[in-house]
Amino acid sequence: PRTEVSRLRVGGGQIRGVATNQGSIDAPVVVVAVGPWSRPLLRQAGCDVPIEPEYHQVAILKNAAGMKGGGCACIDSGSATYFRSDGTDKFLVGDFYGERGVDPDNFPQRASDESLETLIERASRRVPALENAEVLRGVTGIYDMTPDSRPLLGEAPGIKGLHLCAGFSGMGFKISPAVGLVMSELLLDGQAKTVDISSFQPGRFAEGKPIKAQYEYQDD
């Protein structure tokens, strides 16, 4: 059966464990890695971080005449879309920007036909063949967004032993193997050794140190 964490137990500026629906668990180190549910849990412990749920929709299309499977995945900030082949006969188009202010426990499970049509129109700026592609279905989901669209990795401000691994802003599936490695190094050895993750520390927004891209994307 699933064990649900209801509260983080904190005392004297130190994490003490978690309260669950199966009872309390003592722990001197706790990692919060529950995506869009992270912020409400952290708030109960007196730690507020800017993670916002964001609703996204994805169109799955049947390849139009002349379209082939394979190729790389592309992110196009100009049209605010990302797209890639899905197998040999389908094409996936996602929305780069979503809708804030949604409940991660209660969001539309069916993609809007109007939204999918607009999404495909934008992606057609880069892949004109999409104008003639058949829409097979749409899927929806939730991102856990931060203001700079980068994750929060490391110890929570003011609570020793409480670590964050959340706010992946739609990138988690790609970087999770590396994040798992550096977080294990941080917890076991005191610091990440494979790569420096100090710029991802959870207190960066309160300190006025968001991560900024070296180059900004310019639309045509």
C-alpha positions as CSV (number, residue, x, y, z in Angstrom):
1,P,0.0,0.0,0.0
2,R,1.1,3.6,-0.6
3,T,2.5,5.6,2.3
4,E,1.4,9.2,2.1
5,V,3.5,11.9,3.7
6,S,1.3,14.4,5.4
7,R,3.8,16.6,7.2
8,L,7.5,17.3,7.6
9,R,8.6,17.1,11.2
10,V,11.0,20.0,12.0
11,G,12.5,21.1,15.4
12,G,15.2,23.5,16.3
13,G,16.0,24.3,12.6
14,Q,16.6,20.6,11.9
15,I,14.5,18.0,10.0
16,R,13.4,15.3,12.4
17,G,11.5,13.1,10.1
18,V,8.1,12.8,8.4
19,A,4.5,12.1,9.5
20,T,2.6,9.7,7.3
21,N,-0.7,7.9,7.1
22,Q,1.1,4.9,8.5
23,G,2.7,6.7,11.4
24,S,5.8,8.8,12.0
25,I,9.3,8.0,10.6
26,D,12.4,9.5,12.2
27,A,15.1,10.7,9.8
28,P,17.9,13.2,10.1
29,V,17.9,13.7,6.3
30,V,14.8,14.0,4.1
31,V,14.6,14.7,0.4
32,V,11.5,16.4,-1.0
33,A,11.0,15.2,-4.5
34,V,7.3,15.4,-5.2
35,G,7.1,17.8,-8.1
36,P,4.1,20.1,-8.0
37,W,3.2,18.9,-4.5
38,S,6.5,20.1,-3.0
39,R,5.5,23.6,-2.2
40,P,2.5,22.8,0.0
41,L,4.5,20.2,2.0
42,L,7.4,22.6,2.5
43,R,5.1,25.5,3.6
44,Q,4.0,23.4,6.5
45,A,7.6,23.3,7.7
46,G,8.0,27.1,7.3
47,C,9.9,26.9,4.1
48,D,8.4,28.5,1.0
49,V,9.9,28.1,-2.4
50,P,8.6,29.4,-5.8
51,I,7.4,26.2,-7.4
52,E,4.1,26.6,-9.3
53,P,2.0,23.8,-11.0
54,E,1.6,24.5,-14.8
55,Y,-0.9,22.7,-17.0
56,H,0.4,21.5,-20.4
57,Q,-1.2,19.9,-23.5
58,V,0.4,17.7,-26.1
59,A,-0.9,16.8,-29.6
60,I,-0.2,13.4,-31.1
61,L,-0.4,13.4,-34.9
62,K,-0.4,10.9,-37.7
63,N,2.5,11.7,-40.0
64,A,1.3,13.6,-43.1
65,A,2.5,12.5,-46.6
66,G,6.2,12.9,-46.9
67,M,6.9,12.9,-43.2
68,K,9.3,10.2,-41.9
69,G,9.9,8.8,-38.5
70,G,13.1,9.3,-36.5
71,G,15.1,12.5,-36.2
72,C,15.9,14.6,-33.2
73,A,13.6,16.3,-30.7
74,C,13.4,20.1,-31.1
75,I,12.5,22.9,-28.8
76,D,11.5,26.1,-30.6
77,S,11.1,29.1,-28.3
78,G,10.0,31.2,-31.3
79,S,6.8,29.3,-31.8
80,A,6.7,28.3,-28.2
81,T,6.5,24.6,-29.1
82,Y,8.6,21.4,-28.9
83,F,8.2,18.4,-31.2
84,R,9.6,15.1,-32.1
85,S,8.8,11.9,-33.9
86,D,6.8,9.3,-31.9
87,G,7.7,5.9,-33.5
88,T,7.7,5.5,-37.2
89,D,4.3,7.0,-38.1
90,K,3.4,9.6,-35.4
91,F,4.6,13.0,-34.5
92,L,4.3,14.7,-31.1
93,V,3.9,18.5,-30.6
94,G,3.9,20.1,-27.1
95,D,3.2,23.5,-25.8
96,F,6.3,25.3,-24.4
97,Y,4.2,27.5,-22.1
98,G,1.4,26.3,-20.1
99,E,-1.4,27.5,-17.8
100,R,-0.6,28.5,-14.2
101,G,-2.9,28.4,-11.2
102,V,-4.0,24.8,-11.6
103,D,-4.6,22.1,-9.0
104,P,-2.2,19.1,-9.6
105,D,-4.9,16.8,-8.1
106,N,-7.7,18.2,-10.3
107,F,-6.8,19.3,-13.8
108,P,-8.5,18.6,-17.2
109,Q,-7.6,15.1,-18.4
110,R,-8.7,15.8,-21.9
111,A,-6.9,18.2,-24.2
112,S,-8.9,21.0,-25.7
113,D,-9.5,20.7,-29.4
114,E,-9.1,24.5,-29.8
115,S,-5.8,24.5,-27.9
116,L,-4.4,21.6,-30.0
117,E,-5.4,23.4,-33.2
118,T,-3.6,26.5,-32.1
119,L,-0.6,24.5,-31.0
120,I,-0.3,22.8,-34.4
121,E,-0.6,26.1,-36.2
122,R,2.4,27.5,-34.3
123,A,4.5,24.4,-34.8
124,S,3.7,24.5,-38.5
125,R,5.9,27.6,-38.7
126,R,8.9,25.2,-38.4
127,V,7.4,22.0,-39.8
128,P,5.0,23.1,-42.6
129,A,3.9,19.4,-43.2
130,L,2.1,19.5,-39.9
131,E,-0.7,21.6,-41.5
132,N,-1.9,18.4,-43.2
133,A,-1.3,16.0,-40.4
134,E,-4.2,14.2,-38.7
135,V,-4.7,14.7,-35.0
136,L,-4.9,11.3,-33.3
137,R,-5.4,12.4,-29.7
138,G,-4.2,14.9,-27.1
139,V,-2.7,14.3,-23.7
140,T,-2.3,16.5,-20.7
141,G,-0.1,16.8,-17.6
142,I,1.5,19.0,-15.0
143,Y,4.9,20.6,-14.8
144,D,6.5,22.0,-11.5
145,M,7.8,25.4,-12.6
146,T,10.3,27.7,-11.0
147,P,10.8,31.4,-12.0
148,D,14.0,30.6,-14.0
149,S,12.7,27.2,-15.3
150,R,15.6,25.4,-13.5
151,P,15.3,22.9,-10.7
152,L,15.9,23.4,-7.0
153,L,18.7,21.1,-5.8
154,G,20.2,21.1,-2.3
155,E,19.4,22.0,1.3
156,A,16.4,24.0,2.1
157,P,17.1,27.5,3.5
158,G,17.0,27.4,7.3
159,I,16.3,23.7,7.8
160,K,19.3,21.5,8.3
161,G,19.0,18.1,6.7
162,L,16.0,19.0,4.5
163,H,16.9,18.8,0.9
164,L,14.9,19.7,-2.3
165,C,15.0,17.9,-5.6
166,A,12.0,19.5,-7.4
167,G,11.0,22.3,-9.8
168,F,12.2,20.6,-12.9
169,S,10.0,22.7,-15.1
170,G,9.4,20.0,-17.7
171,M,13.1,18.8,-17.9
172,G,13.1,16.2,-15.2
173,F,12.8,13.1,-17.4
174,K,15.9,14.2,-19.4
175,I,18.2,15.0,-16.5
176,S,17.0,12.7,-13.8
177,P,19.9,10.2,-14.1
178,A,22.5,13.0,-13.6
179,V,20.4,14.6,-10.8
180,G,20.2,11.2,-9.0
181,L,24.0,10.9,-9.1
182,V,24.8,14.4,-7.9
183,M,22.1,14.4,-5.2
184,S,23.5,11.1,-3.9
185,E,26.9,12.6,-3.8
186,L,25.6,15.6,-1.9
187,L,23.8,13.5,0.7
188,L,26.6,10.9,1.2
189,D,29.7,13.0,0.7
190,G,28.5,16.5,1.7
191,Q,28.8,18.0,-1.8
192,A,28.2,17.1,-5.5
193,K,31.5,16.0,-7.0
194,T,30.6,15.1,-10.6
195,V,29.4,18.6,-11.4
196,D,28.9,21.8,-9.4
197,I,25.2,22.2,-8.5
198,S,25.6,25.3,-6.2
199,S,23.9,27.5,-8.7
200,F,20.7,25.4,-8.3
201,Q,20.5,25.9,-4.5
202,P,16.9,26.5,-3.4
203,G,17.6,29.9,-1.8
204,R,18.8,31.5,-5.0
205,F,15.6,33.5,-5.6
206,A,15.4,35.0,-2.1
207,E,19.1,36.0,-2.7
208,G,18.3,37.5,-6.1
209,K,20.4,34.9,-7.9
210,P,18.2,33.3,-10.5
211,I,19.9,31.3,-13.2
212,K,20.1,33.3,-16.5
213,A,20.9,32.0,-19.9
214,Q,24.1,33.2,-21.5
215,Y,22.2,33.8,-24.8
216,E,18.6,34.7,-25.3
217,Y,16.6,33.1,-28.2
218,Q,15.6,35.6,-30.9
219,D,12.5,35.0,-32.9
220,D,12.6,35.6,-36.7
